[in-house]
Amino acid sequence: MVEDWELGALYWNCLESENGNEELACQKVKEKYFDYMVSKCDLHFFLGTTQKFHNVGHNPFIIIGVFYPLKEDKTQLSLF
């Protein structure tokens, strides 16, 4: 489960730009995350719990935030 407000805002903006078409809005959100963020950004998820989901299952953690700085073009130096 993802509780990140920025993802919700992205969905609502895509929904508005697609004139209420939920399928196209979801596709645009997936494209943004899978195509852009995975390839160009260093994607990090902040995990947390909420009381609502804490005793529901064996893994109560949810994604409460996303941090995605651009990848730096660094090459690892040789040890030898």
PyMOL Python script that loads the backbone (N, CA, C, O; Angstrom):
from pymol import cmd

cmd.read_pdbstr("""\
ATOM      1  N   MET A   1       0.842  -1.170   0.000  1.00  0.00           N
ATOM      2  CA  MET A   1       0.000   0.000   0.000  1.00  0.00           C
ATOM      3  C   MET A   1       0.894   1.242   0.000  1.00  0.00           C
ATOM      4  O   MET A   1       1.923   1.279   0.674  1.00  0.00           O
ATOM      5  N   VAL A   2       0.493   2.241  -0.752  1.00  0.00           N
ATOM      6  CA  VAL A   2       1.255   3.491  -0.850  1.00  0.00           C
ATOM      7  C   VAL A   2       0.390   4.625  -0.318  1.00  0.00           C
ATOM      8  O   VAL A   2      -0.711   4.856  -0.820  1.00  0.00           O
ATOM      9  N   GLU A   3       0.876   5.325   0.684  1.00  0.00           N
ATOM     10  CA  GLU A   3       0.162   6.444   1.286  1.00  0.00           C
ATOM     11  C   GLU A   3       0.813   7.783   0.950  1.00  0.00           C
ATOM     12  O   GLU A   3       0.516   8.784   1.601  1.00  0.00           O
ATOM     13  N   ASP A   4       1.680   7.824  -0.037  1.00  0.00           N
ATOM     14  CA  ASP A   4       2.401   9.033  -0.384  1.00  0.00           C
ATOM     15  C   ASP A   4       1.448  10.043  -1.020  1.00  0.00           C
ATOM     16  O   ASP A   4       0.774   9.721  -1.998  1.00  0.00           O
ATOM     17  N   TRP A   5       1.384  11.259  -0.479  1.00  0.00           N
ATOM     18  CA  TRP A   5       0.470  12.279  -0.984  1.00  0.00           C
ATOM     19  C   TRP A   5       0.846  12.714  -2.397  1.00  0.00           C
ATOM     20  O   TRP A   5      -0.024  13.073  -3.191  1.00  0.00           O
ATOM     21  N   GLU A   6       2.141  12.683  -2.710  1.00  0.00           N
ATOM     22  CA  GLU A   6       2.584  13.132  -4.028  1.00  0.00           C
ATOM     23  C   GLU A   6       2.093  12.194  -5.136  1.00  0.00           C
ATOM     24  O   GLU A   6       1.768  12.641  -6.236  1.00  0.00           O
ATOM     25  N   LEU A   7       2.042  10.904  -4.839  1.00  0.00           N
ATOM     26  CA  LEU A   7       1.504   9.940  -5.799  1.00  0.00           C
ATOM     27  C   LEU A   7       0.015  10.196  -6.028  1.00  0.00           C
ATOM     28  O   LEU A   7      -0.472  10.105  -7.155  1.00  0.00           O
ATOM     29  N   GLY A   8      -0.693  10.512  -4.961  1.00  0.00           N
ATOM     30  CA  GLY A   8      -2.117  10.849  -5.089  1.00  0.00           C
ATOM     31  C   GLY A   8      -2.325  12.103  -5.914  1.00  0.00           C
ATOM     32  O   GLY A   8      -3.231  12.162  -6.745  1.00  0.00           O
ATOM     33  N   ALA A   9      -1.487  13.109  -5.689  1.00  0.00           N
ATOM     34  CA  ALA A   9      -1.593  14.353  -6.459  1.00  0.00           C
ATOM     35  C   ALA A   9      -1.294  14.103  -7.930  1.00  0.00           C
ATOM     36  O   ALA A   9      -1.945  14.675  -8.804  1.00  0.00           O
ATOM     37  N   LEU A  10      -0.309  13.249  -8.208  1.00  0.00           N
ATOM     38  CA  LEU A  10      -0.001  12.892  -9.592  1.00  0.00           C
ATOM     39  C   LEU A  10      -1.199  12.220 -10.255  1.00  0.00           C
ATOM     40  O   LEU A  10      -1.535  12.519 -11.401  1.00  0.00           O
ATOM     41  N   TYR A  11      -1.838  11.312  -9.525  1.00  0.00           N
ATOM     42  CA  TYR A  11      -3.020  10.631 -10.073  1.00  0.00           C
ATOM     43  C   TYR A  11      -4.137  11.623 -10.373  1.00  0.00           C
ATOM     44  O   TYR A  11      -4.741  11.572 -11.444  1.00  0.00           O
ATOM     45  N   TRP A  12      -4.417  12.529  -9.431  1.00  0.00           N
ATOM     46  CA  TRP A  12      -5.501  13.481  -9.654  1.00  0.00           C
ATOM     47  C   TRP A  12      -5.198  14.418 -10.821  1.00  0.00           C
ATOM     48  O   TRP A  12      -6.100  14.770 -11.581  1.00  0.00           O
ATOM     49  N   ASN A  13      -3.942  14.823 -10.969  1.00  0.00           N
ATOM     50  CA  ASN A  13      -3.570  15.663 -12.113  1.00  0.00           C
ATOM     51  C   ASN A  13      -3.701  14.905 -13.427  1.00  0.00           C
ATOM     52  O   ASN A  13      -4.164  15.462 -14.422  1.00  0.00           O
ATOM     53  N   CYS A  14      -3.297  13.638 -13.435  1.00  0.00           N
ATOM     54  CA  CYS A  14      -3.437  12.828 -14.650  1.00  0.00           C
ATOM     55  C   CYS A  14      -4.906  12.584 -14.966  1.00  0.00           C
ATOM     56  O   CYS A  14      -5.301  12.579 -16.132  1.00  0.00           O
ATOM     57  N   LEU A  15      -5.712  12.382 -13.937  1.00  0.00           N
ATOM     58  CA  LEU A  15      -7.146  12.168 -14.138  1.00  0.00           C
ATOM     59  C   LEU A  15      -7.789  13.407 -14.762  1.00  0.00           C
ATOM     60  O   LEU A  15      -8.642  13.298 -15.642  1.00  0.00           O
ATOM     61  N   GLU A  16      -7.372  14.575 -14.300  1.00  0.00           N
ATOM     62  CA  GLU A  16      -7.900  15.815 -14.860  1.00  0.00           C
ATOM     63  C   GLU A  16      -7.454  16.001 -16.310  1.00  0.00           C
ATOM     64  O   GLU A  16      -8.245  16.417 -17.157  1.00  0.00           O
ATOM     65  N   SER A  17      -6.183  15.693 -16.596  1.00  0.00           N
ATOM     66  CA  SER A  17      -5.684  15.875 -17.959  1.00  0.00           C
ATOM     67  C   SER A  17      -6.289  14.863 -18.938  1.00  0.00           C
ATOM     68  O   SER A  17      -6.326  15.107 -20.144  1.00  0.00           O
ATOM     69  N   GLU A  18      -6.758  13.734 -18.418  1.00  0.00           N
ATOM     70  CA  GLU A  18      -7.383  12.713 -19.271  1.00  0.00           C
ATOM     71  C   GLU A  18      -8.907  12.782 -19.221  1.00  0.00           C
ATOM     72  O   GLU A  18      -9.583  11.829 -19.608  1.00  0.00           O
ATOM     73  N   ASN A  19      -9.454  13.903 -18.747  1.00  0.00           N
ATOM     74  CA  ASN A  19     -10.895  14.156 -18.713  1.00  0.00           C
ATOM     75  C   ASN A  19     -11.681  13.082 -17.974  1.00  0.00           C
ATOM     76  O   ASN A  19     -12.751  12.666 -18.418  1.00  0.00           O
ATOM     77  N   GLY A  20     -11.138  12.633 -16.835  1.00  0.00           N
ATOM     78  CA  GLY A  20     -11.854  11.684 -15.986  1.00  0.00           C
ATOM     79  C   GLY A  20     -11.694  10.228 -16.354  1.00  0.00           C
ATOM     80  O   GLY A  20     -12.323   9.375 -15.728  1.00  0.00           O
ATOM     81  N   ASN A  21     -10.878   9.906 -17.344  1.00  0.00           N
ATOM     82  CA  ASN A  21     -10.665   8.518 -17.744  1.00  0.00           C
ATOM     83  C   ASN A  21      -9.668   7.870 -16.776  1.00  0.00           C
ATOM     84  O   ASN A  21      -8.466   8.120 -16.858  1.00  0.00           O
ATOM     85  N   GLU A  22     -10.181   7.029 -15.853  1.00  0.00           N
ATOM     86  CA  GLU A  22      -9.340   6.442 -14.810  1.00  0.00           C
ATOM     87  C   GLU A  22      -8.280   5.500 -15.376  1.00  0.00           C
ATOM     88  O   GLU A  22      -7.161   5.448 -14.864  1.00  0.00           O
ATOM     89  N   GLU A  23      -8.621   4.762 -16.417  1.00  0.00           N
ATOM     90  CA  GLU A  23      -7.668   3.812 -17.004  1.00  0.00           C
ATOM     91  C   GLU A  23      -6.455   4.541 -17.595  1.00  0.00           C
ATOM     92  O   GLU A  23      -5.314   4.132 -17.378  1.00  0.00           O
ATOM     93  N   LEU A  24      -6.705   5.612 -18.334  1.00  0.00           N
ATOM     94  CA  LEU A  24      -5.598   6.383 -18.915  1.00  0.00           C
ATOM     95  C   LEU A  24      -4.796   7.107 -17.835  1.00  0.00           C
ATOM     96  O   LEU A  24      -3.577   7.232 -17.950  1.00  0.00           O
ATOM     97  N   ALA A  25      -5.471   7.588 -16.786  1.00  0.00           N
ATOM     98  CA  ALA A  25      -4.771   8.261 -15.695  1.00  0.00           C
ATOM     99  C   ALA A  25      -3.836   7.280 -14.979  1.00  0.00           C
ATOM    100  O   ALA A  25      -2.694   7.623 -14.674  1.00  0.00           O
ATOM    101  N   CYS A  26      -4.312   6.073 -14.713  1.00  0.00           N
ATOM    102  CA  CYS A  26      -3.467   5.052 -14.072  1.00  0.00           C
ATOM    103  C   CYS A  26      -2.287   4.691 -14.960  1.00  0.00           C
ATOM    104  O   CYS A  26      -1.183   4.478 -14.460  1.00  0.00           O
ATOM    105  N   GLN A  27      -2.502   4.620 -16.261  1.00  0.00           N
ATOM    106  CA  GLN A  27      -1.429   4.301 -17.194  1.00  0.00           C
ATOM    107  C   GLN A  27      -0.357   5.390 -17.180  1.00  0.00           C
ATOM    108  O   GLN A  27       0.836   5.088 -17.232  1.00  0.00           O
ATOM    109  N   LYS A  28      -0.776   6.652 -17.111  1.00  0.00           N
ATOM    110  CA  LYS A  28       0.186   7.755 -17.060  1.00  0.00           C
ATOM    111  C   LYS A  28       0.995   7.730 -15.765  1.00  0.00           C
ATOM    112  O   LYS A  28       2.190   8.024 -15.779  1.00  0.00           O
ATOM    113  N   VAL A  29       0.357   7.382 -14.643  1.00  0.00           N
ATOM    114  CA  VAL A  29       1.065   7.290 -13.363  1.00  0.00           C
ATOM    115  C   VAL A  29       2.088   6.164 -13.433  1.00  0.00           C
ATOM    116  O   VAL A  29       3.223   6.331 -12.986  1.00  0.00           O
ATOM    117  N   LYS A  30       1.702   5.023 -13.987  1.00  0.00           N
ATOM    118  CA  LYS A  30       2.632   3.897 -14.133  1.00  0.00           C
ATOM    119  C   LYS A  30       3.806   4.273 -15.024  1.00  0.00           C
ATOM    120  O   LYS A  30       4.948   3.930 -14.718  1.00  0.00           O
ATOM    121  N   GLU A  31       3.541   4.969 -16.114  1.00  0.00           N
ATOM    122  CA  GLU A  31       4.614   5.400 -17.007  1.00  0.00           C
ATOM    123  C   GLU A  31       5.590   6.323 -16.271  1.00  0.00           C
ATOM    124  O   GLU A  31       6.805   6.204 -16.432  1.00  0.00           O
ATOM    125  N   LYS A  32       5.058   7.231 -15.472  1.00  0.00           N
ATOM    126  CA  LYS A  32       5.920   8.161 -14.729  1.00  0.00           C
ATOM    127  C   LYS A  32       6.833   7.394 -13.774  1.00  0.00           C
ATOM    128  O   LYS A  32       8.034   7.659 -13.716  1.00  0.00           O
ATOM    129  N   TYR A  33       6.275   6.453 -13.032  1.00  0.00           N
ATOM    130  CA  TYR A  33       7.087   5.718 -12.052  1.00  0.00           C
ATOM    131  C   TYR A  33       7.984   4.687 -12.715  1.00  0.00           C
ATOM    132  O   TYR A  33       9.180   4.635 -12.426  1.00  0.00           O
ATOM    133  N   PHE A  34       7.431   3.869 -13.596  1.00  0.00           N
ATOM    134  CA  PHE A  34       8.212   2.763 -14.158  1.00  0.00           C
ATOM    135  C   PHE A  34       9.210   3.222 -15.213  1.00  0.00           C
ATOM    136  O   PHE A  34      10.322   2.697 -15.272  1.00  0.00           O
ATOM    137  N   ASP A  35       8.841   4.181 -16.037  1.00  0.00           N
ATOM    138  CA  ASP A  35       9.732   4.616 -17.113  1.00  0.00           C
ATOM    139  C   ASP A  35      10.701   5.703 -16.667  1.00  0.00           C
ATOM    140  O   ASP A  35      11.906   5.593 -16.891  1.00  0.00           O
ATOM    141  N   TYR A  36      10.188   6.739 -16.045  1.00  0.00           N
ATOM    142  CA  TYR A  36      11.042   7.873 -15.687  1.00  0.00           C
ATOM    143  C   TYR A  36      11.803   7.631 -14.382  1.00  0.00           C
ATOM    144  O   TYR A  36      13.032   7.698 -14.356  1.00  0.00           O
ATOM    145  N   MET A  37      11.080   7.353 -13.311  1.00  0.00           N
ATOM    146  CA  MET A  37      11.726   7.285 -11.997  1.00  0.00           C
ATOM    147  C   MET A  37      12.679   6.107 -11.856  1.00  0.00           C
ATOM    148  O   MET A  37      13.726   6.241 -11.222  1.00  0.00           O
ATOM    149  N   VAL A  38      12.349   4.986 -12.417  1.00  0.00           N
ATOM    150  CA  VAL A  38      13.225   3.823 -12.294  1.00  0.00           C
ATOM    151  C   VAL A  38      14.493   3.999 -13.122  1.00  0.00           C
ATOM    152  O   VAL A  38      15.573   3.594 -12.691  1.00  0.00           O
ATOM    153  N   SER A  39      14.375   4.596 -14.301  1.00  0.00           N
ATOM    154  CA  SER A  39      15.545   4.708 -15.171  1.00  0.00           C
ATOM    155  C   SER A  39      16.400   5.945 -14.872  1.00  0.00           C
ATOM    156  O   SER A  39      17.620   5.886 -15.025  1.00  0.00           O
ATOM    157  N   LYS A  40      15.797   7.058 -14.453  1.00  0.00           N
ATOM    158  CA  LYS A  40      16.538   8.303 -14.302  1.00  0.00           C
ATOM    159  C   LYS A  40      16.771   8.728 -12.850  1.00  0.00           C
ATOM    160  O   LYS A  40      17.584   9.616 -12.589  1.00  0.00           O
ATOM    161  N   CYS A  41      16.074   8.111 -11.919  1.00  0.00           N
ATOM    162  CA  CYS A  41      16.161   8.538 -10.523  1.00  0.00           C
ATOM    163  C   CYS A  41      16.649   7.401  -9.628  1.00  0.00           C
ATOM    164  O   CYS A  41      16.529   6.221  -9.958  1.00  0.00           O
ATOM    165  N   ASP A  42      17.196   7.797  -8.494  1.00  0.00           N
ATOM    166  CA  ASP A  42      17.596   6.854  -7.459  1.00  0.00           C
ATOM    167  C   ASP A  42      16.419   6.760  -6.497  1.00  0.00           C
ATOM    168  O   ASP A  42      16.297   7.578  -5.585  1.00  0.00           O
ATOM    169  N   LEU A  43      15.561   5.779  -6.690  1.00  0.00           N
ATOM    170  CA  LEU A  43      14.267   5.684  -6.022  1.00  0.00           C
ATOM    171  C   LEU A  43      14.398   5.072  -4.628  1.00  0.00           C
ATOM    172  O   LEU A  43      14.957   3.989  -4.461  1.00  0.00           O
ATOM    173  N   HIS A  44      13.870   5.787  -3.628  1.00  0.00           N
ATOM    174  CA  HIS A  44      13.874   5.321  -2.237  1.00  0.00           C
ATOM    175  C   HIS A  44      12.449   5.393  -1.698  1.00  0.00           C
ATOM    176  O   HIS A  44      11.712   6.334  -1.992  1.00  0.00           O
ATOM    177  N   PHE A  45      12.072   4.402  -0.916  1.00  0.00           N
ATOM    178  CA  PHE A  45      10.756   4.389  -0.282  1.00  0.00           C
ATOM    179  C   PHE A  45      10.916   4.519   1.224  1.00  0.00           C
ATOM    180  O   PHE A  45      11.783   3.879   1.818  1.00  0.00           O
ATOM    181  N   PHE A  46      10.085   5.343   1.838  1.00  0.00           N
ATOM    182  CA  PHE A  46      10.034   5.455   3.293  1.00  0.00           C
ATOM    183  C   PHE A  46       8.914   4.548   3.779  1.00  0.00           C
ATOM    184  O   PHE A  46       7.760   4.705   3.380  1.00  0.00           O
ATOM    185  N   LEU A  47       9.257   3.608   4.633  1.00  0.00           N
ATOM    186  CA  LEU A  47       8.274   2.672   5.159  1.00  0.00           C
ATOM    187  C   LEU A  47       7.855   3.086   6.558  1.00  0.00           C
ATOM    188  O   LEU A  47       8.635   3.676   7.306  1.00  0.00           O
ATOM    189  N   GLY A  48       6.633   2.775   6.896  1.00  0.00           N
ATOM    190  CA  GLY A  48       6.121   3.049   8.231  1.00  0.00           C
ATOM    191  C   GLY A  48       4.898   2.204   8.481  1.00  0.00           C
ATOM    192  O   GLY A  48       4.489   1.409   7.635  1.00  0.00           O
ATOM    193  N   THR A  49       4.327   2.383   9.634  1.00  0.00           N
ATOM    194  CA  THR A  49       3.104   1.659   9.974  1.00  0.00           C
ATOM    195  C   THR A  49       2.057   2.663  10.422  1.00  0.00           C
ATOM    196  O   THR A  49       2.373   3.790  10.803  1.00  0.00           O
ATOM    197  N   THR A  50       0.823   2.237  10.369  1.00  0.00           N
ATOM    198  CA  THR A  50      -0.267   3.021  10.938  1.00  0.00           C
ATOM    199  C   THR A  50      -1.034   2.101  11.874  1.00  0.00           C
ATOM    200  O   THR A  50      -1.016   0.881  11.712  1.00  0.00           O
ATOM    201  N   GLN A  51      -1.692   2.679  12.831  1.00  0.00           N
ATOM    202  CA  GLN A  51      -2.435   1.859  13.785  1.00  0.00           C
ATOM    203  C   GLN A  51      -3.524   1.057  13.074  1.00  0.00           C
ATOM    204  O   GLN A  51      -3.840  -0.059  13.486  1.00  0.00           O
ATOM    205  N   LYS A  52      -4.091   1.612  12.021  1.00  0.00           N
ATOM    206  CA  LYS A  52      -5.159   0.940  11.284  1.00  0.00           C
ATOM    207  C   LYS A  52      -4.702  -0.408  10.729  1.00  0.00           C
ATOM    208  O   LYS A  52      -5.477  -1.364  10.732  1.00  0.00           O
ATOM    209  N   PHE A  53      -3.463  -0.501  10.256  1.00  0.00           N
ATOM    210  CA  PHE A  53      -2.976  -1.730   9.630  1.00  0.00           C
ATOM    211  C   PHE A  53      -2.007  -2.520  10.515  1.00  0.00           C
ATOM    212  O   PHE A  53      -1.494  -3.556  10.094  1.00  0.00           O
ATOM    213  N   HIS A  54      -1.754  -2.040  11.736  1.00  0.00           N
ATOM    214  CA  HIS A  54      -0.703  -2.650  12.551  1.00  0.00           C
ATOM    215  C   HIS A  54      -1.010  -4.092  12.962  1.00  0.00           C
ATOM    216  O   HIS A  54      -0.098  -4.919  12.962  1.00  0.00           O
ATOM    217  N   ASN A  55      -2.227  -4.420  13.304  1.00  0.00           N
ATOM    218  CA  ASN A  55      -2.568  -5.767  13.756  1.00  0.00           C
ATOM    219  C   ASN A  55      -3.372  -6.556  12.723  1.00  0.00           C
ATOM    220  O   ASN A  55      -3.969  -7.579  13.056  1.00  0.00           O
ATOM    221  N   VAL A  56      -3.392  -6.096  11.491  1.00  0.00           N
ATOM    222  CA  VAL A  56      -4.197  -6.745  10.454  1.00  0.00           C
ATOM    223  C   VAL A  56      -3.504  -7.965   9.867  1.00  0.00           C
ATOM    224  O   VAL A  56      -4.137  -9.007   9.697  1.00  0.00           O
ATOM    225  N   GLY A  57      -2.237  -7.859   9.560  1.00  0.00           N
ATOM    226  CA  GLY A  57      -1.537  -8.960   8.903  1.00  0.00           C
ATOM    227  C   GLY A  57      -0.158  -9.158   9.472  1.00  0.00           C
ATOM    228  O   GLY A  57       0.230  -8.532  10.458  1.00  0.00           O
ATOM    229  N   HIS A  58       0.572 -10.040   8.832  1.00  0.00           N
ATOM    230  CA  HIS A  58       1.919 -10.339   9.315  1.00  0.00           C
ATOM    231  C   HIS A  58       2.920  -9.247   8.951  1.00  0.00           C
ATOM    232  O   HIS A  58       4.002  -9.193   9.537  1.00  0.00           O
ATOM    233  N   ASN A  59       2.588  -8.379   8.003  1.00  0.00           N
ATOM    234  CA  ASN A  59       3.487  -7.309   7.593  1.00  0.00           C
ATOM    235  C   ASN A  59       2.701  -5.998   7.547  1.00  0.00           C
ATOM    236  O   ASN A  59       2.077  -5.691   6.531  1.00  0.00           O
ATOM    237  N   PRO A  60       2.722  -5.227   8.627  1.00  0.00           N
ATOM    238  CA  PRO A  60       1.894  -4.018   8.683  1.00  0.00           C
ATOM    239  C   PRO A  60       2.515  -2.799   7.994  1.00  0.00           C
ATOM    240  O   PRO A  60       1.939  -1.713   8.053  1.00  0.00           O
ATOM    241  N   PHE A  61       3.670  -2.951   7.345  1.00  0.00           N
ATOM    242  CA  PHE A  61       4.354  -1.794   6.778  1.00  0.00           C
ATOM    243  C   PHE A  61       3.701  -1.320   5.489  1.00  0.00           C
ATOM    244  O   PHE A  61       3.233  -2.119   4.678  1.00  0.00           O
ATOM    245  N   ILE A  62       3.681   0.000   5.319  1.00  0.00           N
ATOM    246  CA  ILE A  62       3.172   0.630   4.111  1.00  0.00           C
ATOM    247  C   ILE A  62       4.199   1.664   3.658  1.00  0.00           C
ATOM    248  O   ILE A  62       5.054   2.087   4.436  1.00  0.00           O
ATOM    249  N   ILE A  63       4.105   2.062   2.399  1.00  0.00           N
ATOM    250  CA  ILE A  63       4.980   3.111   1.874  1.00  0.00           C
ATOM    251  C   ILE A  63       4.337   4.448   2.233  1.00  0.00           C
ATOM    252  O   ILE A  63       3.242   4.766   1.771  1.00  0.00           O
ATOM    253  N   ILE A  64       5.036   5.229   3.068  1.00  0.00           N
ATOM    254  CA  ILE A  64       4.482   6.508   3.495  1.00  0.00           C
ATOM    255  C   ILE A  64       5.119   7.685   2.767  1.00  0.00           C
ATOM    256  O   ILE A  64       4.670   8.823   2.907  1.00  0.00           O
ATOM    257  N   GLY A  65       6.158   7.416   1.994  1.00  0.00           N
ATOM    258  CA  GLY A  65       6.793   8.489   1.250  1.00  0.00           C
ATOM    259  C   GLY A  65       7.765   7.957   0.216  1.00  0.00           C
ATOM    260  O   GLY A  65       8.249   6.830   0.317  1.00  0.00           O
ATOM    261  N   VAL A  66       8.040   8.779  -0.772  1.00  0.00           N
ATOM    262  CA  VAL A  66       8.963   8.412  -1.848  1.00  0.00           C
ATOM    263  C   VAL A  66       9.969   9.547  -2.010  1.00  0.00           C
ATOM    264  O   VAL A  66       9.599  10.721  -2.010  1.00  0.00           O
ATOM    265  N   PHE A  67      11.234   9.189  -2.146  1.00  0.00           N
ATOM    266  CA  PHE A  67      12.312  10.147  -2.371  1.00  0.00           C
ATOM    267  C   PHE A  67      13.037   9.707  -3.633  1.00  0.00           C
ATOM    268  O   PHE A  67      13.480   8.562  -3.716  1.00  0.00           O
ATOM    269  N   TYR A  68      13.167  10.590  -4.615  1.00  0.00           N
ATOM    270  CA  TYR A  68      13.721  10.184  -5.906  1.00  0.00           C
ATOM    271  C   TYR A  68      14.662  11.241  -6.491  1.00  0.00           C
ATOM    272  O   TYR A  68      14.313  11.921  -7.455  1.00  0.00           O
ATOM    273  N   PRO A  69      15.855  11.375  -5.904  1.00  0.00           N
ATOM    274  CA  PRO A  69      16.827  12.294  -6.514  1.00  0.00           C
ATOM    275  C   PRO A  69      17.330  11.724  -7.839  1.00  0.00           C
ATOM    276  O   PRO A  69      17.333  10.509  -8.038  1.00  0.00           O
ATOM    277  N   LEU A  70      17.747  12.595  -8.728  1.00  0.00           N
ATOM    278  CA  LEU A  70      18.288  12.143 -10.008  1.00  0.00           C
ATOM    279  C   LEU A  70      19.552  11.329  -9.775  1.00  0.00           C
ATOM    280  O   LEU A  70      20.339  11.624  -8.876  1.00  0.00           O
ATOM    281  N   LYS A  71      19.735  10.305 -10.594  1.00  0.00           N
ATOM    282  CA  LYS A  71      20.945   9.488 -10.497  1.00  0.00           C
ATOM    283  C   LYS A  71      22.138  10.318 -10.906  1.00  0.00           C
ATOM    284  O   LYS A  71      22.083  11.084 -11.868  1.00  0.00           O
ATOM    285  N   GLU A  72      23.213  10.159 -10.168  1.00  0.00           N
ATOM    286  CA  GLU A  72      24.457  10.823 -10.532  1.00  0.00           C
ATOM    287  C   GLU A  72      25.268   9.870 -11.388  1.00  0.00           C
ATOM    288  O   GLU A  72      25.312   8.665 -11.138  1.00  0.00           O
ATOM    289  N   ASP A  73      25.894  10.421 -12.382  1.00  0.00           N
ATOM    290  CA  ASP A  73      26.666   9.587 -13.310  1.00  0.00           C
ATOM    291  C   ASP A  73      28.056   9.352 -12.737  1.00  0.00           C
ATOM    292  O   ASP A  73      29.030   9.970 -13.167  1.00  0.00           O
ATOM    293  N   LYS A  74      28.136   8.453 -11.763  1.00  0.00           N
ATOM    294  CA  LYS A  74      29.417   8.123 -11.146  1.00  0.00           C
ATOM    295  C   LYS A  74      29.818   6.721 -11.559  1.00  0.00           C
ATOM    296  O   LYS A  74      28.987   5.817 -11.651  1.00  0.00           O
ATOM    297  N   THR A  75      31.055   6.565 -11.796  1.00  0.00           N
ATOM    298  CA  THR A  75      31.575   5.224 -12.068  1.00  0.00           C
ATOM    299  C   THR A  75      32.426   4.797 -10.880  1.00  0.00           C
ATOM    300  O   THR A  75      33.149   5.600 -10.289  1.00  0.00           O
ATOM    301  N   GLN A  76      32.326   3.545 -10.553  1.00  0.00           N
ATOM    302  CA  GLN A  76      33.086   3.041  -9.411  1.00  0.00           C
ATOM    303  C   GLN A  76      34.550   2.923  -9.804  1.00  0.00           C
ATOM    304  O   GLN A  76      34.884   2.409 -10.872  1.00  0.00           O
ATOM    305  N   LEU A  77      35.405   3.400  -8.936  1.00  0.00           N
ATOM    306  CA  LEU A  77      36.837   3.319  -9.193  1.00  0.00           C
ATOM    307  C   LEU A  77      37.350   1.930  -8.876  1.00  0.00           C
ATOM    308  O   LEU A  77      36.791   1.228  -8.034  1.00  0.00           O
ATOM    309  N   SER A  78      38.398   1.542  -9.543  1.00  0.00           N
ATOM    310  CA  SER A  78      38.999   0.231  -9.322  1.00  0.00           C
ATOM    311  C   SER A  78      39.765   0.214  -8.006  1.00  0.00           C
ATOM    312  O   SER A  78      40.372   1.212  -7.617  1.00  0.00           O
ATOM    313  N   LEU A  79      39.732  -0.918  -7.330  1.00  0.00           N
ATOM    314  CA  LEU A  79      40.509  -1.070  -6.093  1.00  0.00           C
ATOM    315  C   LEU A  79      41.977  -1.338  -6.359  1.00  0.00           C
ATOM    316  O   LEU A  79      42.816  -1.115  -5.487  1.00  0.00           O
ATOM    317  N   PHE A  80      42.291  -1.804  -7.532  1.00  0.00           N
ATOM    318  CA  PHE A  80      43.677  -2.180  -7.859  1.00  0.00           C
ATOM    319  C   PHE A  80      44.200  -1.420  -9.049  1.00  0.00           C
ATOM    320  O   PHE A  80      45.345  -1.617  -9.453  1.00  0.00           O
TER     321      PHE A  80
END
""", "prot")
cmd.dss("prot")
cmd.show_as("cartoon", "prot")
cmd.util.cbc("prot")
cmd.orient("prot")
